[in-house]
């Protein structure tokens, strides 16, 4: 990947919706709904707070996050650049 985000920007790869329903019906690509989940690929330097302090992100590369559906800039290669404040939650791994 030749893109490195800066400041509080994050490079993500959106995940695809389910290819099959629970009953086994195959869903075509055109009908698969993105659940606005994405994998974190790369992070900028951090979040700038008052006083000039840079705080680290609450997530790391490889984490799956839920983000604002209207956020970010979609890139030609299937990736999206979003800002930290548009990432709302981190998906927990099944225990």
C-alpha positions as CSV (number, residue, x, y, z in Angstrom):
1,X,0.0,0.0,0.0
2,X,1.5,3.3,-1.1
3,X,-0.8,5.5,1.1
4,X,0.3,6.6,4.6
5,X,-2.4,8.7,6.4
6,X,-1.4,11.8,8.4
7,X,-2.6,13.5,11.6
8,X,-5.9,11.9,12.8
9,X,-6.7,10.1,9.5
10,X,-7.0,6.3,9.3
11,X,-6.8,4.0,6.2
12,X,-9.4,1.3,6.3
13,X,-10.6,-1.5,4.1
14,X,-14.4,-1.9,4.2
15,X,-15.7,-5.4,4.8
16,X,-18.3,-7.0,2.6
17,X,-21.7,-8.2,3.8
18,X,-22.6,-11.8,4.0
19,X,-22.5,-13.8,0.8
20,X,-25.1,-16.2,2.1
21,X,-28.2,-15.8,4.3
22,X,-28.7,-18.0,7.4
23,X,-31.0,-20.2,5.3
24,X,-28.4,-20.7,2.6
25,X,-29.5,-18.4,-0.1
26,X,-26.6,-16.9,-2.0
27,X,-26.7,-13.1,-2.1
28,X,-25.2,-11.5,-5.3
29,X,-22.5,-8.9,-4.9
30,X,-24.8,-6.1,-6.1
31,X,-27.2,-6.8,-3.2
32,X,-24.7,-7.4,-0.4
33,X,-25.0,-4.6,2.1
34,X,-21.9,-3.2,3.8
35,X,-22.5,-3.0,7.5
36,X,-20.1,0.0,7.7
37,X,-17.5,-2.2,9.2
38,X,-13.9,-2.0,8.1
39,X,-10.5,-3.3,9.0
40,X,-7.9,-0.8,10.1
41,X,-5.0,-0.9,7.7
42,X,-2.8,2.0,8.7
43,X,-2.9,5.0,11.1
44,X,-1.8,8.6,11.1
45,X,0.4,10.0,13.8
46,X,-2.4,10.5,16.3
47,X,-5.1,12.8,17.6
48,X,-4.1,16.4,18.3
49,X,-5.6,17.7,21.6
50,X,-5.6,21.1,23.2
51,X,-2.1,22.2,24.2
52,X,-0.6,20.5,21.2
53,X,-0.5,17.0,22.8
54,X,-0.8,14.1,20.4
55,X,-2.8,11.1,21.8
56,X,-2.6,7.6,20.4
57,X,-5.6,6.0,18.7
58,X,-7.9,3.6,20.6
59,X,-7.4,0.9,17.9
60,X,-4.6,-0.7,16.0
61,X,-4.1,-2.2,12.5
62,X,-6.1,-5.4,12.1
63,X,-9.0,-4.3,14.3
64,X,-12.5,-4.3,12.9
65,X,-14.3,-1.0,13.5
66,X,-17.8,0.5,12.8
67,X,-17.7,3.9,11.1
68,X,-20.0,6.6,9.9
69,X,-21.6,5.6,6.6
70,X,-21.1,9.1,5.2
71,X,-17.6,9.5,6.4
72,X,-14.3,9.6,4.6
73,X,-12.9,9.5,1.1
74,X,-13.3,6.4,-1.0
75,X,-10.2,5.6,-3.0
76,X,-10.0,3.8,-6.3
77,X,-8.3,0.8,-4.8
78,X,-11.2,-0.2,-2.5
79,X,-9.8,1.5,0.6
80,X,-11.3,4.5,2.4
81,X,-9.6,7.3,4.4
82,X,-11.7,8.3,7.5
83,X,-11.0,10.6,10.4
84,X,-10.8,9.3,14.0
85,X,-14.0,11.0,15.0
86,X,-16.0,9.1,12.4
87,X,-15.0,5.7,13.9
88,X,-17.6,4.9,16.5
89,X,-16.8,1.4,17.9
90,X,-14.4,-1.5,17.8
91,X,-15.8,-4.9,17.2
92,X,-14.9,-7.4,19.9
93,X,-13.6,-10.8,18.9
94,X,-15.8,-13.7,19.8
95,X,-14.9,-15.0,23.2
